[in-house]
Amino acid sequence: MVSPGWADLDRGLFSISVAAELAGLHPQTLRIYEREGLLDPARSAGGTRRYSRRDIGRLQEICALTADGLNLAGIRRVLQLQEETRQLQAELARLRELTGARLGPAERSRKQRTRKAADE
């Protein structure tokens, strides 16, 4: 049985040393990334950094971007743009759902046929 906490991608589970090892980095590099605003790990009641599974994924993404030659400022901008894109996609999906709910079945069917024809 999997612990319910493990399923939560945002729950801080890993210490800095474990997170660094999982990402293939030095713990000091994680501190630099945090100082530069690329990462914001959770903190325990005692102030210890606790990295989530999502943080580990972000570290891997940062590593890939540095391997592509981006500096920290460039990585920060890429991450900001990705977040803006996610927010806009969520808003678009919400608006599509809202307008789809307002259309009757015949209008929805016509709209789907029009969209399908445009894709072809």
GIJOVEN-V830091 format. One record per residue. N is the residue number from 1. NEAR is the number of other C-alpha atoms within 8 Angstrom. D_CENTER is the distance of its C-alpha to the mean C-alpha in Angstrom with 2 decimals. Layout:
[[N/NEAR/D_CENTER] [N/NEAR/D_CENTER]]
This chain:
[[1/2/26.37] [2/5/22.75] [3/6/22.21] [4/6/20.36] [5/6/18.33] [6/8/17.01] [7/7/15.42] [8/7/13.33] [9/8/9.99] [10/8/10.07] [11/11/13.73] [12/11/15.00] [13/8/17.11] [14/10/17.75] [15/10/20.03] [16/11/19.51] [17/9/21.92] [18/8/20.28] [19/12/16.76] [20/12/18.53] [21/9/20.44] [22/8/17.58] [23/9/15.95] [24/6/19.47] [25/9/19.69] [26/9/22.18] [27/10/21.41] [28/6/22.62] [29/8/19.93] [30/12/17.28] [31/8/19.47] [32/8/19.64] [33/10/15.90] [34/11/15.85] [35/7/18.94] [36/8/17.51] [37/8/14.59] [38/10/11.90] [39/11/11.20] [40/7/12.37] [41/11/13.40] [42/10/15.32] [43/10/19.07] [44/8/21.83] [45/5/24.93] [46/5/26.54] [47/6/23.85] [48/8/22.59] [49/10/19.00] [50/13/17.13] [51/15/13.97] [52/14/11.74] [53/11/10.64] [54/8/6.93] [55/12/8.71] [56/12/10.66] [57/8/8.13] [58/9/7.12] [59/10/10.93] [60/9/11.64] [61/8/9.79] [62/9/11.82] [63/8/14.81] [64/8/14.68] [65/10/14.65] [66/11/17.48] [67/7/19.28] [68/6/19.25] [69/6/21.02] [70/10/18.71] [71/7/19.60] [72/8/17.49] [73/7/18.06] [74/8/16.95] [75/13/13.72] [76/10/13.12] [77/8/13.96] [78/8/11.84] [79/9/8.62] [80/8/10.28] [81/8/11.20] [82/8/7.95] [83/8/7.00] [84/8/10.62] [85/8/10.57] [86/8/8.17] [87/8/10.57] [88/8/13.52] [89/8/12.94] [90/8/12.83] [91/8/15.91] [92/8/17.58] [93/8/17.27] [94/8/18.70] [95/8/21.47] [96/8/22.30] [97/8/22.67] [98/8/24.78] [99/8/27.02] [100/8/27.35] [101/7/28.59] [102/6/31.18] [103/9/32.57] [104/7/35.31] [105/6/35.31] [106/7/37.48] [107/8/35.36] [108/10/32.13] [109/8/33.99] [110/8/35.27] [111/8/31.87] [112/8/30.42] [113/8/33.42] [114/8/32.99] [115/8/29.30] [116/8/30.33] [117/7/33.20] [118/6/31.07] [119/5/28.77] [120/4/31.91]]
